[in-house]
């Protein structure tokens, strides 16, 4: 069963609706002890990364996440929380990935935020993307991006600059796009995560 980290910074409804469509059972994680109830963990997130990180710390969930050895998936801001630092709020994140979350502003000439459908390029053999063709479309909404580093990038996207659309290290996975809003490809990714 999937546990959703419920720390007040996630678009829980869209995610749970997608899990229901995929027939994937889930429950909510409200305190550190709840992590033991679930085999896989999703960290959702929308909004401000610095504020989201503070909520994780205040709830006592941040330290528990660092100790997890079961599969963990961060979505959007939930993925940014896995990095070492975010320019959004100039805040230290969980530090699971030694990479940074940066602002598009002054790095691209296009509109910010990056919003809408874009393709991904699969960069490594990552089980999140089983049965998902390269160059599949996913739905993005973000003003901040995770710097591209080959070692940790499972899939990349270009929006004026190459960035990590998905990252992977050990049992930790992250996606910048919203699988719950990405149609059949997004639902396949959620099923793949549930099968890890």
N, C-alpha and C positions, 0 to 999 in steps of 0.2 A: 504494500500500500504506500501511496505517496503522501508525505507530510508537507503542507504549505506553511512556510514561516509567516506568521501573522503578526507583523510588527507595526502596522499602521501606515505603510508606505507602498502598498501594492494594489494593483487593480485585480482584486481577488475574484470579482464576479466573472469577468471575461475568461480568466484562467479556469475557474471551476466549471464554467459552461463548456469549455473545450474538453476538459477531462471527462465530463459526463458524456459528451458526444463520442468520445473514444472508449467509453466503457471502462475507464480507469478509476478505481476507488481512491478516495483521498480523505484526509482529515486536516485539522488545523494544529499548528504548533504555536502555543502561546507562552510557554515557559520552557526552560532548559530540559526539564524531565521529560517533556513530550517527545523529544527526539528519539527516545528509545522505542516508541510505539510504531515507528515507520522504517521501511527498508530503503526508501529513496526520499530525497529532500529537494523541494523547489523553493528558491528565494525569489519572489517576485519583486517588482519595484517600479514606480513611476515618480516623476518629480525630481527633487533636489537630492543629489547624492550625499552631500554633507549632512543634510538634515536626516536622511535615511540612515546614515551610519550612526548618528547620535541616537536615533531611536533604537537601533540594534544594541548599542552599548547600554542604554538606559534600561532596556528590557532584560539584560543579562544573557541575551541570545548570542552576542558576538563571540564570546569566549567559547561557548559550546560548539559553534560552527567550526572554529579552528581545530577542534578535536575530532571532528567527524571522519570516519573511514568508509562510510557508505556513499553511494553516488549522490552528488549535489549538483543541481542545475540553477544557475542564476540567470534571470531573464531581465533584460534592459538595465535599469538601475541596479537590479539584483546581480547582474554580471559585473557592473562597474564597482560594486562593493568588494568584489574579489581581488581587485587590483591593489597596488600599494599606495596610490595617491590620486586624488581627483582635483582638477582645477576648479570644479564646481564647489565653492565653499573653501577652497584651499585646505582640504581635509585629508588626513590619513585614513586609508580604508583598511580592510582586513589583512592585506599584504600576502595573500595566498599566491598571487602571481606578481613577480617583480617587474611590473609594467604599470604605466600611468594612464589615467583617463584625462583626455585633453579636449579643449573647446574647438569647434570648427572655425569660429570667428577668427579672422586674421590668418587662417591657414588655407582657406579656400575662397574662391570668388563667387560661388553659388549661394543660394538662399539658405539661411539657417532658421529653423531646424531642417535637417534631412527628414523629409516626411513623404511616405508613400512606398510603392513597391520598387524593389531593386533586386538584382541578381546576386548570388553568392558564388564564389569560386572555392571549391573544396581543396584544401591545402595539404591534408594529411589523412591517413586512414583512421577515421574516428567513427565509432559505432553510432553516434548521434545521427549520422547522415546515411545510415544503411537504407537502401532502396529510395534514396533521394538523388535525382540526377544532378550533376554539376550544372551550374548556371540556372538553378531553380530560383523562382521569385519568392521573396519573403517581405513582410510588411514592417517598415521602420518608422519610428518617430523619436528623434533625439537630436540634441544640440551638442552633446559631448560624445567623443568616440574613444575607443581603446587603441593605443598606438600599436602598429603592426610590428610584431616580432615573430619570425618564422617558427621559432621553437615552441611557442604556445598557441599559434594560430591554427585552428581546425578549419576555418573558412574565412575568406576575406571578402570585402566589398569595396568598391571605389565610389566615392562621392567627392570628387575634386582632390582626394588623397586616398591612398589605400589604407584601410583600417581593419581591425579584427572584427568580423561579424560573429565569430564564435571562437572561443578559447577552450583549451583542455590541458589539464595537468593532473596526473594521478586520478583521484576520484572526483575531481572538481571540473565542472563544465560550465560554460557560459554562452549565452546568445544575446546579441545586441537587439536583434529583431524580436517581434512578438509572435511566437509560434501560434498562440491562441487566436491570432487575427490573420493568419497566413494560409488559410484554406487547407487543402489536402496535404501539402508539403509540411506545413506546421503541425498538423495532426500526426503525420507519420513520425516527425521528430519527437513528439511527446510519447508516442507508442514506443519508439526506440529507447527513449530514456527509461520508460517503465520496464523495459526488457533487459536493461544493463545488469 
